[in-house]
Amino acid sequence: MSNNLLGGLLADLWSDLNDPRILWQIAALLAAFTLGALVARALRARLVGRDLQLRVMRLGVESFGRVLSPLLALAFIALAKLVMEQRMPVKLLQLALPLVGSFALIRLAFYVLRRVFAKGGDGGSMLQALEKSFAALVWVGVALHITGLLPDLLSFLDNTVVPVGRHKASLLVIAQAGASVVVTLMIALWAGTALEERLMRMDGMHSSLRAVMARSVRALLILLAVLISLSLVGIDLTVLSVFGGAFGVGLGLGLQKIASSYVSGFVILFERSLAIGDTVAVDKFTGQVTQINTRYTVIRGGDGIETVVPNEMLVSSPVQNYSLTDRTLRLATQVGIAYSSDVEKVLGLLRQAAIGVPRVIAEPAPQALLLRFEADGLLLEVAVWIADPENGRLNVLSDLNRAIWKTLQEHQISIPYPQREVRILNLDEATRIEPPRAIQATATP
């Protein structure tokens, strides 16, 4: 253990326990941590206090705050080591560098993971387990580095060869390949998420165009990440032709629906037939579009139930869009009145009652129409227009029916009940009542 950082540090502590130079290193560490925390806090406060033009940078620094402090402390420790190593041994600072660096690396990995997989909050137990596993792996690597066992482990992995198909590869190459793929994919997903958030805040661009740009850029970044990671470990990219053939066979055998939904998603986003916030009706589902993904679209109904509709259904089936080119929507309800009522007076009263209903717009104006002559009375229809169908329709119809009922009651306008004429045939046979069996028995002598 004499040839590693831990052995050197213990030897220095044992031989130079009363040497004041160790106190300078401790002071440098405390100063580095303090300055890192203060500078990170000052930078966050400075950007938070700026105007809205720096909102992207401000949000990035606020969410990056837990990573910024250890990174700044690491930079100050490296600077102190560079200055002090010319005058005294800096074993303590040399030991602190991998420890603080590993801590900053863990914080950075947590930040990237939560930005990619937990944009809405808590990522769940799976994400927490992944974070703990990564932290344990980093700390094990730091411990191996400090104790001097890391070179021996790398040599063992490099000399251990396992067959991979017709070729052979060492465990070290396989581990490097896996690490490069994971790192490049995480960077690609993080960049795609950051770009998507930036695009979704651009109010001057159509929501469908923003969504298709975000999805396309994310897919391109993932593809580039896979290609770069494979090329870094020396894998020939021509092997992807085999994978492409297998993927094509899979599409032909059982992935037609999935592929069709993905293609339909891009068609919907490009042609802008649907947008986030539109109120639509497809099949038996009616509600507001809350998400448009490449494979499915989420429709939230008025009862709060969210329906995941495959994009293929939105392309191949008729879709009613209540807010495609015009958000105004017509709502109508029907009511019957007696034949003895003054029709013109009732129609005027119903129009006035509809005008006072909340959310009913003045143009187009509410209508009261005489539809037809029913067997029991006159059938009228009251129609109104609203400009916000995404807020629901049933509440407007309820308010309209209540206003109509109140108006009819105030002006004593009767709503006829169904009238039916009942005729009784063969009255003698129908009115004849046979005495009960018990009575017949007692009347018999």
C-alpha positions in Angstrom: 0.0 0.0 0.0 3.1 2.2 0.0 2.7 3.0 -3.7 -0.8 4.5 -3.5 -2.4 7.7 -2.3 -3.7 6.3 0.9 -0.4 4.8 1.9 1.4 8.1 1.2 -1.1 10.1 3.1 -0.9 7.8 6.2 2.9 7.9 6.1 2.8 11.7 5.9 0.3 11.9 8.7 2.4 9.6 10.9 5.7 11.3 10.3 4.5 14.9 10.0 1.6 14.9 12.5 2.9 18.1 14.1 4.0 19.7 10.9 2.0 22.9 10.3 2.0 22.3 6.6 -0.9 19.8 7.0 -2.9 22.6 8.5 -2.4 24.6 5.3 -3.9 21.8 3.3 -6.8 21.5 5.6 -7.4 25.3 5.4 -7.2 25.1 1.7 -9.8 22.4 1.6 -12.2 24.4 3.9 -11.7 27.5 1.8 -12.3 25.6 -1.4 -15.6 24.2 -0.1 -16.7 27.5 1.3 -15.8 29.5 -1.9 -17.6 26.9 -4.0 -20.8 27.1 -2.1 -20.7 31.0 -1.9 -19.9 31.4 -5.6 -22.6 28.9 -6.6 -25.2 30.7 -4.4 -24.1 34.2 -5.7 -24.4 33.0 -9.4 -27.9 31.5 -8.8 -29.0 34.7 -7.0 -27.6 36.9 -9.8 -29.3 35.0 -12.6 -32.6 34.7 -10.7 -32.7 38.5 -10.3 -32.3 39.2 -14.0 -35.2 39.8 -16.4 -37.2 37.3 -18.4 -34.8 37.4 -21.3 -32.4 35.1 -19.4 -35.1 32.7 -18.2 -33.5 29.7 -20.0 -30.1 30.3 -18.4 -31.7 31.0 -15.1 -33.7 27.7 -15.1 -30.6 25.8 -16.1 -28.5 27.2 -13.2 -31.3 26.7 -10.7 -31.7 23.0 -11.6 -27.9 22.7 -11.9 -27.3 24.2 -8.5 -26.6 20.9 -6.7 -23.9 20.1 -9.3 -22.4 23.6 -9.5 -21.2 23.7 -5.9 -19.0 20.5 -5.9 -17.7 21.4 -9.4 -16.5 24.8 -8.2 -15.0 23.3 -5.0 -13.2 20.8 -7.2 -11.8 23.6 -9.4 -10.6 25.5 -6.3 -9.0 22.4 -4.8 -7.1 21.8 -8.1 -6.0 25.4 -8.1 -4.8 25.2 -4.5 -2.9 22.0 -5.3 -1.2 23.6 -8.3 -0.1 26.6 -6.2 1.0 24.7 -3.0 2.7 21.6 -4.5 5.8 23.8 -5.4 6.4 24.5 -1.7 5.2 21.5 0.3 3.8 18.0 -0.1 0.1 18.1 -1.0 -0.9 14.5 -0.3 -4.2 15.6 1.4 -5.2 17.7 -1.6 -4.2 14.9 -3.9 -6.5 12.5 -2.0 -9.3 15.1 -1.9 -9.3 15.5 -5.7 -10.7 12.0 -6.6 -13.1 12.1 -3.7 -14.6 15.5 -4.5 -14.5 14.7 -8.2 -16.4 11.5 -7.7 -19.0 13.3 -5.6 -19.4 15.9 -8.4 -19.7 13.1 -11.0 -22.5 11.5 -9.0 -24.3 14.7 -8.6 -23.9 15.4 -12.4 -25.2 11.9 -13.2 -28.2 12.4 -10.9 -29.0 15.7 -12.6 -28.9 14.2 -16.1 -31.0 11.1 -15.1 -33.7 13.2 -13.4 -33.8 15.7 -16.3 -34.3 12.8 -18.8 -36.5 10.3 -16.8 -38.2 12.5 -14.1 -39.1 15.7 -15.8 -42.4 15.9 -13.9 -41.0 15.2 -10.4 -40.1 12.0 -8.6 -38.8 9.3 -10.8 -39.9 6.4 -8.7 -38.1 3.5 -7.1 -36.5 2.3 -10.3 -34.7 5.7 -10.8 -33.6 5.8 -7.2 -32.2 2.2 -7.5 -30.3 3.3 -10.6 -28.9 6.3 -8.8 -27.8 4.2 -5.9 -26.2 1.6 -8.1 -24.3 4.3 -10.0 -23.1 6.0 -6.8 -21.9 2.7 -5.4 -20.0 1.9 -8.6 -18.3 5.3 -8.6 -17.3 5.0 -4.9 -15.9 1.5 -5.5 -13.8 2.9 -8.4 -12.5 5.7 -6.2 -11.7 3.2 -3.4 -9.8 1.0 -5.9 -7.9 4.0 -7.2 -6.9 5.2 -3.7 -5.8 1.8 -2.6 -3.8 1.2 -5.8 -5.8 -1.9 -6.8 -7.4 -0.3 -9.9 -4.4 -0.9 -12.3 -4.4 -4.6 -11.2 -8.1 -4.9 -11.9 -7.9 -3.2 -15.3 -5.0 -5.6 -16.2 -7.1 -8.6 -15.2 -10.1 -7.4 -17.2 -7.8 -6.7 -20.2 -6.3 -10.2 -20.1 -9.6 -12.0 -19.7 -10.9 -12.8 -23.1 -14.4 -14.1 -23.8 -15.8 -15.3 -27.2 -18.3 -13.0 -28.9 -19.6 -14.8 -32.0 -16.6 -15.5 -34.3 -14.4 -13.0 -32.5 -13.0 -12.6 -29.1 -13.0 -9.6 -26.9 -11.7 -8.8 -23.5 -13.9 -7.9 -20.5 -12.3 -4.4 -20.5 -13.3 -3.8 -24.1 -16.8 -5.0 -23.4 -17.1 -2.7 -20.3 -15.7 0.2 -22.2 -18.3 -0.4 -25.0 -21.1 -0.6 -22.6 -20.0 2.6 -20.7 -19.6 4.5 -24.0 -23.0 3.5 -25.2 -24.6 4.5 -21.9 -22.8 7.8 -21.6 -23.5 8.9 -25.2 -27.2 7.9 -24.9 -27.6 9.9 -21.7 -26.0 12.9 -23.3 -28.2 12.6 -26.3 -31.4 12.2 -24.2 -30.4 15.1 -22.0 -29.7 17.3 -25.0 -33.0 16.2 -26.6 -34.9 17.0 -23.4 -33.3 20.4 -23.0 -34.1 21.2 -26.6 -37.7 20.0 -26.3 -38.3 22.3 -23.3 -36.8 25.2 -25.2 -39.0 24.6 -28.2 -42.2 24.1 -26.1 -41.6 27.6 -24.7 -41.5 29.3 -28.2 -45.0 30.7 -28.3 -44.5 32.1 -31.8 -44.3 28.6 -33.4 -47.2 26.2 -33.9 -47.4 23.5 -31.3 -47.4 20.7 -33.8 -44.3 22.1 -35.5 -42.6 22.4 -32.1 -43.5 18.8 -31.2 -42.3 17.3 -34.5 -39.0 19.3 -34.4 -38.4 18.0 -30.8 -39.2 14.4 -31.7 -37.1 14.5 -34.8 -34.1 16.1 -33.1 -34.3 13.6 -30.2 -34.4 10.6 -32.6 -31.5 12.0 -34.6 -29.4 12.6 -31.4 -30.1 9.0 -30.3 -29.1 7.6 -33.7 -25.9 9.7 -33.7 -25.1 8.6 -30.1 -25.4 4.9 -31.0 -23.2 5.3 -34.1 -20.6 7.3 -32.2 -20.4 4.9 -29.3 -20.1 1.9 -31.6 -17.3 3.6 -33.6 -15.5 4.5 -30.4 -15.1 0.9 -29.4 -14.0 -0.2 -32.9 -17.2 -2.0 -34.0 -17.7 -2.0 -37.7 -20.9 -0.2 -38.6 -21.6 -2.5 -41.5 -22.9 -5.0 -39.0 -25.9 -2.7 -38.7 -27.1 -4.0 -42.1 -27.9 -7.3 -40.5 -29.8 -5.6 -37.8 -31.7 -3.5 -40.5 -32.7 -6.7 -42.3 -33.9 -8.3 -39.0 -35.8 -5.1 -38.2 -37.5 -5.2 -41.6 -38.6 -8.8 -41.1 -40.0 -7.9 -37.7 -42.0 -5.1 -39.3 -43.4 -7.4 -41.9 -44.3 -10.1 -39.3 -45.7 -8.4 -36.3 -44.8 -4.7 -35.9 -47.1 -3.2 -38.6 -49.4 -1.5 -36.1 -46.5 0.0 -34.1 -44.7 1.2 -37.3 -48.0 2.6 -38.6 -48.6 4.5 -35.4 -45.2 6.0 -35.5 -45.6 7.1 -39.1 -49.1 8.4 -38.4 -47.7 10.4 -35.5 -45.3 12.3 -37.8 -48.1 12.7 -40.4 -50.3 14.3 -37.7 -47.5 16.6 -36.5 -46.5 17.7 -40.0 -49.9 18.3 -41.4 -51.1 20.0 -38.2 -54.5 18.4 -38.2 -54.3 18.1 -34.4 -52.7 20.4 -31.9 -52.2 20.3 -28.1 -55.3 21.9 -26.6 -57.8 21.0 -29.4 -61.1 19.4 -28.4 -61.7 16.3 -30.5 -64.0 13.3 -30.7 -62.7 10.1 -32.2 -64.5 6.8 -32.0 -66.3 6.9 -28.6 -63.7 9.2 -26.9 -64.2 13.0 -26.6 -61.9 15.4 -24.8 -59.0 17.7 -25.0 -55.6 16.8 -26.6 -53.0 17.0 -23.9 -50.1 15.1 -25.5 -49.1 14.3 -29.1 -46.3 11.6 -29.1 -44.8 9.8 -32.0 -46.8 6.6 -31.3 -49.9 7.8 -29.4 -52.0 10.8 -28.5 -53.5 11.4 -25.0 -57.1 12.7 -24.9 -58.4 14.0 -21.5 -62.1 13.8 -21.2 -64.3 16.1 -19.2 -64.5 13.5 -16.4 -60.7 13.6 -16.0 -60.1 10.2 -17.6 -57.2 10.2 -20.0 -57.4 8.0 -23.0 -54.3 6.8 -24.9 -55.3 6.7 -28.6 -52.9 5.1 -31.2 -52.0 7.6 -33.9 -53.1 5.1 -36.5 -56.7 5.5 -35.3 -56.4 9.3 -35.7 -55.3 9.0 -39.3 -57.5 6.1 -40.5 -60.7 7.0 -38.6 -62.9 10.1 -38.9 -62.0 12.7 -36.2 -64.2 15.6 -35.1 -62.0 18.6 -34.2 -64.1 21.2 -32.5 -61.3 23.8 -32.6 -59.3 23.2 -35.9 -60.0 26.4 -37.7 -62.7 28.0 -35.5 -63.1 27.4 -31.8 -66.7 28.5 -31.7 -69.1 25.6 -31.1 -72.9 25.4 -31.3 -74.9 23.8 -28.5 -78.6 23.2 -28.6 -81.4 21.9 -26.3 -85.1 21.2 -27.0 -88.2 21.9 -25.1 -91.9 21.4 -25.7 -94.8 23.9 -25.1 -98.6 23.6 -25.2 -100.5 24.5 -28.4 -102.3 27.2 -26.5 -99.0 29.2 -25.9 -98.1 32.3 -27.8 -95.2 31.0 -30.0 -93.6 34.4 -30.9 -93.6 35.5 -27.3 -92.1 32.2 -26.1 -89.4 32.4 -28.7 -88.4 35.9 -27.7 -88.3 34.9 -24.0 -86.1 31.9 -24.7 -83.7 34.1 -26.7 -83.4 36.5 -23.9 -82.9 33.7 -21.4 -80.1 32.2 -23.5 -78.2 35.6 -23.7 -77.7 35.7 -19.9 -76.1 32.2 -19.7 -72.4 32.3 -18.7 -69.8 31.5 -21.5 -72.5 32.1 -24.2 -71.1 34.6 -26.8 -73.1 37.4 -28.4 -72.0 36.7 -31.9 -73.4 34.5 -33.4 -76.5 35.4 -31.4 -78.6 32.7 -29.6 -81.4 31.3 -31.6 -84.9 30.0 -30.7 -86.6 27.9 -33.4 -89.9 26.1 -33.9 -88.8 22.7 -35.0 -92.1 20.8 -35.6 -95.6 20.0 -34.4 -95.6 17.1 -32.0 -98.6 15.0 -30.9 -98.5 16.6 -27.4 -97.4 20.1 -28.2 -94.9 22.4 -30.1 -91.2 21.3 -30.1 -88.8 24.3 -29.8 -85.0 24.4 -30.0 -82.7 26.9 -28.3 -79.2 27.1 -29.8 -76.2 29.0 -28.4 -72.5 29.4 -29.3 -69.5 29.2 -27.1 -65.8 30.1 -27.8 -64.1 27.8 -25.3 -65.1 24.2 -26.0 -62.0 22.9 -24.1 -63.7 24.0 -20.9 -66.6 21.5 -21.3 -70.1 21.6 -22.8 -72.3 19.9 -20.2 -72.1 22.8 -17.8 -73.2 25.3 -20.4 -76.2 23.0 -21.4 -77.1 22.7 -17.7 -77.1 26.5 -17.2 -79.1 26.9 -20.4 -81.7 24.4 -19.3 -82.0 26.0 -15.9 -82.5 29.5 -17.5 -85.2 28.1 -19.8 -87.0 26.4 -17.0 -86.9 29.6 -14.9 -88.3 31.7 -17.7 -91.1 29.2 -18.4 -92.0 29.2 -14.7 -92.0 33.0 -14.4 -94.3 33.5 -17.4 -96.5 30.5 -16.6 -95.9 28.7 -19.9 -96.9 25.1 -19.5 -94.9 22.2 -20.7 -97.4 19.6 -22.0 -97.5 16.1 -20.6 -97.9 13.2 -23.1 -101.6 12.7 -23.7 -102.9 9.2 -24.5 -106.5 8.0 -25.1 -107.3 4.7 -23.5 -110.3 2.6 -24.8 -111.7 -0.4 -23.1 -113.3 -3.0 -25.4 -115.9 -5.7 -24.3 -116.9 -3.8 -21.1 -119.1 -6.5 -19.8 -116.5 -9.2 -19.9 -113.8 -6.9 -18.6 -115.9 -5.8 -15.5 -117.1 -9.3 -14.6 -115.2 -10.4 -11.5 -115.1 -14.1 -10.6 -115.5 -14.7 -6.8 -112.5 -16.2 -5.0 -112.4 -19.9 -4.6 -112.8 -19.8 -0.8 -116.0 -17.7 -1.1 -117.4 -20.2 -3.7 -116.7 -23.1 -1.4 -118.6 -21.5 1.5 -121.6 -20.6 -0.6 -122.1 -24.1 -1.8 -124.7 -26.0 0.3 
